[in-house]
């Protein structure tokens, strides 16, 4: 017999060596997102965003699932019983933390260890990078129970893969595995489950070596310029770099100094030693 987690326990996290490992923590429900989980996720994101000991956030799931999407009972049936007010409140709570994650201060990585369905595509897209187990399952199952893939899921599919793949995925409700998800562009890479966390750890450690101001500016730039014309993107990027310089001009100068004057590193082969201007 399983016991439903409290709101606080719906999300688990631990910080280790600069990495915040955040987990959906409803394994008995395949980590389906409920109103309680959604509220707790916003609190956790608030708590971790500006912590000095956090440089990268990894989002994963406890048990055999990443997230099976929205909890059909708690998110749909029970909130809809409250009428339009209940529905809109639940939507604000879920879409709100996905939006927050898309523009998070720290780089984020989705570590998809198992099932990723429907509403799970929202936080999947919100993360900057994504890695999956070969046997993970991805699916837009909404068509199977009579609705369209809403909550941004249809948009995520068309953003990450081509038109024909997105259309087939949404209309048939057929699942794809991690390998196919990597082929379609839903994730960066697919690996055997045993290799998933070590690979994500390696990537997180690469990000930890970078200038954090430059990481945030780059995250935002990649998301913003996808919707712009070339000329608008060019103008935005000039101004984004100027804004980043205003926050961390010394960091940029230190990187140039280590390359030109000290000759201690080469930009194409790794990051400069940011500890020298943080001391």
C-alpha positions in Angstrom: 0.0 0.0 0.0 1.4 3.4 -1.0 0.8 6.7 0.8 0.5 9.9 -1.0 3.3 12.3 -0.4 2.9 15.6 1.4 3.2 18.8 -0.7 6.7 19.3 0.7 7.8 15.8 -0.2 6.4 15.9 -3.7 9.8 17.2 -4.9 13.1 16.1 -3.6 16.5 17.7 -4.0 20.1 17.5 -2.9 23.0 19.8 -3.7 26.3 18.1 -4.4 29.5 19.7 -5.7 27.7 22.6 -7.3 24.9 20.6 -8.9 21.3 20.7 -7.6 19.7 17.3 -8.3 16.0 17.9 -8.3 13.6 15.0 -8.5 9.9 14.7 -9.1 9.0 12.5 -6.1 5.8 10.7 -6.8 7.2 7.4 -8.0 4.0 5.5 -7.1 2.2 7.8 -9.6 5.0 7.7 -12.2 5.8 11.2 -11.0 2.6 12.6 -12.5 2.4 16.3 -11.9 -0.3 17.3 -9.4 -1.2 20.7 -8.1 0.8 20.0 -4.9 3.9 19.0 -7.0 3.5 22.1 -9.1 3.3 24.4 -6.1 6.3 22.7 -4.5 8.4 22.9 -7.7 8.0 26.7 -7.7 9.2 26.8 -4.1 12.2 24.7 -4.9 13.2 26.8 -7.9 12.9 29.9 -5.7 15.1 28.3 -3.1 17.9 27.1 -5.4 18.1 29.9 -8.1 20.5 32.2 -6.3 22.2 29.8 -3.9 25.9 30.4 -4.1 26.6 26.6 -3.9 24.4 25.9 -7.0 25.8 26.3 -10.5 23.7 23.8 -12.4 20.3 22.3 -11.9 19.4 18.8 -13.0 15.8 17.7 -13.2 15.0 14.0 -13.0 12.4 11.6 -11.5 12.4 9.1 -8.7 11.8 5.5 -9.6 11.2 4.3 -13.1 9.6 7.5 -14.6 10.7 11.1 -15.3 7.1 12.3 -15.4 4.0 10.6 -16.8 2.5 14.1 -17.4 -0.5 15.6 -15.6 -2.2 13.6 -12.9 -5.6 12.8 -14.6 -7.4 12.6 -11.3 -5.8 15.5 -9.3 -5.0 17.9 -12.1 -8.0 17.4 -14.3 -11.0 15.8 -12.6 -10.6 17.4 -9.2 -9.6 20.9 -10.4 -12.3 20.9 -13.0 -14.8 20.2 -10.3 -14.0 23.7 -9.1 -15.1 25.2 -12.4 -13.2 27.7 -14.4 -11.6 29.2 -11.3 -10.1 25.8 -10.3 -8.9 25.0 -13.8 -7.2 28.4 -14.3 -5.5 28.1 -10.9 -4.1 24.7 -11.7 -2.9 26.0 -15.1 -1.1 29.0 -13.5 0.7 26.8 -11.0 2.0 24.4 -13.6 2.7 26.7 -16.5 4.2 29.2 -14.1 7.1 27.0 -13.0 7.7 25.7 -16.5 8.0 29.3 -17.6 10.2 30.1 -14.7 12.5 27.1 -15.6 12.8 28.2 -19.2 14.4 31.5 -18.0 16.2 30.2 -15.0 19.3 31.9 -13.7 21.4 28.7 -13.8 21.8 26.3 -16.7 19.4 23.3 -16.4 19.5 19.7 -17.6 16.7 17.3 -18.0 17.8 13.8 -17.0 15.0 11.6 -18.5 15.4 8.3 -16.7 12.0 6.8 -17.7 8.5 7.7 -18.8 8.1 11.2 -20.2 4.5 11.8 -21.3 2.2 14.7 -22.3 2.5 17.5 -19.7 6.1 16.3 -19.1 7.1 17.9 -22.4 6.7 21.3 -20.7 9.5 21.0 -18.3 11.5 18.9 -20.8 11.5 21.9 -23.2 12.1 24.3 -20.3 15.5 22.7 -19.5 18.4 23.9 -21.5 19.9 20.5 -22.2 18.3 17.0 -22.1 19.7 13.5 -21.9 17.7 10.3 -21.8 18.0 6.6 -21.1 17.8 4.5 -24.2 14.8 2.7 -22.8 12.9 5.9 -21.7 9.5 6.3 -23.2 8.3 9.5 -24.8 4.6 10.0 -25.7 1.8 12.4 -26.5 -0.9 10.1 -25.3 -3.6 12.8 -25.1 -5.2 11.6 -28.4 -5.8 8.2 -26.8 -8.2 9.7 -24.2 -9.9 12.3 -26.3 -8.0 15.6 -26.0 -5.3 17.5 -27.9 -1.8 17.7 -26.6 -2.2 21.1 -24.8 -0.3 22.9 -22.1 2.4 23.6 -24.6 3.0 20.0 -25.5 2.1 20.4 -29.2 4.3 23.5 -29.4 7.2 21.6 -27.8 6.9 18.8 -30.3 7.0 21.2 -33.3 9.9 23.2 -31.7 12.1 20.2 -31.2 11.4 18.0 -34.2 10.2 18.3 -37.8 6.6 18.8 -38.9 6.1 15.2 -40.0 7.5 13.7 -36.8 5.5 16.0 -34.7 2.3 15.3 -36.6 2.7 11.5 -36.5 3.6 11.6 -32.8 0.6 13.7 -31.8 -2.0 11.9 -34.1 -1.1 8.3 -33.4 -0.2 8.5 -29.7 2.6 6.0 -30.3 5.5 6.1 -28.0 9.1 6.5 -29.0 12.2 5.4 -27.0 15.2 7.4 -25.9 17.1 6.5 -29.0 14.4 7.8 -31.3 13.9 10.9 -29.1 17.6 11.7 -29.6 17.2 11.1 -33.4 14.2 13.5 -33.4 15.9 16.1 -31.4 13.8 15.8 -28.2 17.0 15.2 -26.3 20.7 15.8 -26.9 21.8 12.2 -26.3 20.5 8.8 -25.4 22.5 6.4 -23.3 22.1 3.2 -21.4 20.5 3.9 -18.1 23.6 3.0 -16.1 25.6 5.7 -18.0 23.0 8.4 -17.8 23.9 10.0 -14.5 27.6 9.9 -15.1 27.2 11.6 -18.5 24.9 14.2 -17.1 27.4 14.8 -14.3 30.2 15.3 -16.8 28.2 17.8 -18.8 27.2 19.6 -15.6 30.8 19.9 -14.6 31.7 21.4 -17.9 29.1 24.0 -17.4 30.4 24.7 -13.9 33.7 25.8 -15.4 32.1 28.6 -17.4 31.4 32.2 -16.5 27.9 32.2 -14.9 27.0 35.6 -16.3 27.9 34.4 -19.8 25.9 31.2 -19.3 22.8 33.0 -18.4 23.2 35.5 -21.3 23.8 32.6 -23.7 20.8 30.6 -22.5 18.5 33.6 -23.0 20.0 34.5 -26.4 19.5 31.0 -27.9 15.8 30.9 -26.8 15.1 34.5 -27.9 16.8 34.6 -31.3 15.0 31.5 -32.6 11.9 33.7 -33.1 13.7 36.7 -34.6 14.8 37.8 -38.1 18.5 37.9 -38.6 18.7 41.6 -38.3 16.6 41.7 -35.1 18.7 38.9 -33.6 21.9 40.7 -34.5 20.8 43.8 -32.7 19.5 41.9 -29.7 22.8 40.0 -29.3 24.9 43.2 -29.4 22.7 44.7 -26.7 22.7 41.4 -24.7 26.5 41.3 -24.7 26.6 44.9 -23.5 24.2 44.1 -20.7 26.3 41.1 -19.7 29.4 43.2 -19.7 27.8 45.6 -17.3 27.3 42.8 -14.8 30.7 41.1 -15.3 33.1 43.2 -17.3 36.0 42.0 -15.2 35.3 38.3 -16.0 35.4 39.0 -19.7 38.6 41.0 -19.4 40.2 38.2 -17.3 39.4 35.6 -20.0 41.0 37.8 -22.7 44.0 38.4 -20.4 44.6 34.7 -19.9 44.6 34.1 -23.6 46.5 37.1 -24.9 48.9 38.0 -22.1 49.2 35.0 -19.9 48.9 32.5 -22.7 47.5 30.0 -20.2 44.5 28.8 -22.2 42.9 28.6 -25.7 39.3 29.6 -26.1 38.6 26.8 -28.5 39.8 24.1 -26.1 38.1 25.0 -22.9 37.1 27.7 -20.4 39.4 30.2 -18.8 40.1 30.0 -15.1 37.3 32.0 -13.6 38.6 31.6 -10.1 41.3 34.2 -10.7 38.8 37.1 -10.9 36.6 35.7 -8.2 39.3 35.6 -5.6 
